[in-house]
Amino acid sequence: MVNFKWDQKRALEVAKEDGVAIGEARGEARGEARGEARGKLLGERNAMMKVALSLLKKGLPVGVITESTNLSPEEVRKIAKDNGLAF
């Protein structure tokens, strides 16, 4: 025969600990996924800015650069200005 005594208080503590652990794991997974997505977008944006700079150095018009990179004309002009390139 098993000698078992139900401890309501301890059962609630264990359930709470389990719930917190599950919540932390879910939150961490969501945060990690969001961080990866944000990092990917930032990386793609930085790559397009490098492409825009390269195209500016070759003398291509702003319209062609904006169509090629999906950057706004203002962003392309700022890249040019920041790198000492004139229009």
Helices and strands as residue ranges (DSSP letters): H 8-57, H 62-69, H 73-82
